[in-house]
């Protein structure tokens, strides 16, 4: 299960435990993890607040789920 903010949809890192979103103060909810497209994916980048940052493409830009 993933922890996601109900307000801003920020995904919290797996090792962080919080009831409130560190970005906006919204309530955190649980959802099933999204399926990974690649099995050799680069580990997720996490900022200082514990929020998982969007993956980046090799030539630049952010990869967003459809």
N, C-alpha and C positions, 0 to 999 in steps of 0.2 A: 504494500500500500504506500502511496505517496501522500505527503502533506501538502495541500495547496490552499492558497488564500481564496476565500469566497468573494472577496471584493476586487482585488487587483490581479488574481490568478498567478501570483508568484509561487514557484515550487520551492519548498524548503528542503535542504540537504537531509539525507537519511540519518546522519549522526546528530542532528539538532532536534531538540524537543522544545516546542513552544505552543501555547494556546492562541497567541495573537501574532499576526504577521509583523515581522520586523520592518517592513517597508511602509505599510499604510495603517497598521493597527487593526486590520480586519480579522475576522474569525478564521481559524485554520480548519479545514475539513479533510477527510481521507477520501482518496479515490484510487482505483486500480492503476498500476503503472502502465504507461503506454508501451507498446511493443517496440523494441529496438529494430531498426532496419538493418543495421550492420552489427555483426558480432564482434568485430575488431574496432569498435568505436573508441575514440579518445575519451579518457575519463572526464566526467563532468567538471566544469570550472565553477567554483563556489566563491562568492564574494565574502567580505568580512562580516556580513550580517547572517550568513548561512543560507543565502538564496542561491539556487542553481541558476547560472547564467545560460542564455541560449547558445546552442552550438554554432560554430562559425564554419563556413565553407572554406576549402583550401585556398581559393583565389579571392576570398573576402566576402563580406556579407553575412547575414544571419540566416540560418536554416530554421524555418518555422513549420510546425505540423499543419497539415491541411484539414 
